[in-house]
Amino acid sequence: MTNRTRIHALAAAGVLLAASSSAGAAVFGSLANFDVVNDTGFNAYGFEIEIEDPSYDHTMITSVFGYDRNFGLAGGPGAVERYGVPTITDLPTGVLIRYGGLLGGPSTPSGPYNTPGDSCWPFGAGWSTATSCDHFGVSTYGQPARTTYRWIVESTPGVLTTQIAGVPGINFNYTPPAGGQPGGGAVEVEVRAEAPNHEQPENEGVWGQAFWIKTFSNKVAHNIDLGDLFRGDDDQEAAEIETEWEILQRAPAGENGENGQKFADLALADGDQAVLRRYEFYEYTGPTKPDGEADCSKNCDPDSHPEYLGRFLGAQMAGLNVNELQAPIAVVPEPGTYGLMFAGLGLVGLVVHRRK
C-alpha cells in the first residue's frame, strides 16, 4: 500500500463525517496541517491553536486533527496525538483549541528533531513520544483574521505558561473571478512572523526569532482536506519550490521590518479548485545587528554559508479550497454528539479512495 493510499484509507472515516451532513462531503475554506518542534528550552505539556476572530465559533471549524477523525488506531481519533483528544472552547474573541495542558501529564521534550520531512505523528517514520516534534491541524470555513500557535510549557517549576510556537500561521485572501464562476480568481497568501511571548510587556521592543523559510506551491483541480496535507501525499510531493531561503523575522512594535511578513499573489486558472502551500522553517544562525535584527547586508545564503542554516523548527502544510466557498459544510460536532459520532465511525471502518 502506498503512503498516499494509506493516508486516504486512514482519513476516510473523517471524510464520512462530512458526508453525513453535507452532500458534497468536501471541506471548503482554509486548512492548516503542521509539524512543530519544541525549541522553547522547556518541557511542554500541551499546545494551543487560537483563532482570533470574533466572527468565529466552533461551528466555523470543519475538522481538528486528533478530535474528529478516526485513523484506525485503537484509541480512536485522539490516538494520533500524544496529548489525546483536544478541547474546543468558544471565546468572545474566537475559538481556542487546546491539546493537553495538564502538569505531570504527557509532555513534549525540548530539543532538535533530526528527521525533518516526515510528519510528526504515529504514522511518521521518525516520530515517537520521545521526540521533540508534534503534529497538529485545523480546517475552517472561510479564513479567520488571525491564528496563533502556542506551546504550554513549564518555564517555572510547577507553573504552566504559554510561549509562541516556532511555526507561524498562514492567512489566505481569495478574490473570486468575475461572474462568480467556480475555479479561477486570485489568492493572496500571507505568512506573518511572531515574536516569542510577544504578548508579554517585557518583550516589547525586542526583535522576534529569525527563521529561514523555504516555500513550496501547488494548485490542483479538486478540493482538498486535511488528509491531503501530509508529506507523501501526491499533491504535496508534486509541489514545486517557489522561493528558497528567505528570512522571516518580526520587528519590534513601531519599527519597520521588511522581513516580518511575506506575501505571494497567485493567479488561478479556470480549472484550479485548491491551492496547497508548504513552508519549511529552519533556525537562522547567521550574523545579526546589535539590536537582534538578522543582518544579511552581505551574502548569507545557506547554499553559500551552510553554517548559517540552523536546525529544523517545523513545517506548515496549508491549503485553501476556492470552489463553492459559500457551500454548506460539516462542522465539528457539539460535545454531546461526540460519542455518537465515534460509535458510527467505528461501524463504518476504513474506506480506500484514490482520486488519481
Helices and strands as residue ranges (DSSP letters): H 3-19, E 30-37, E 44-52, G 58-60, E 61-64, G 77-80, E 87-91, E 94-100, E 133-140, E 147-156, E 159-164, E 170-175, G 178-180, E 185-192, G 201-203, E 211-220, G 226-228, H 234-237, E 240-248, E 261-268, E 274-284, G 306-308, E 309-321, H 335-348
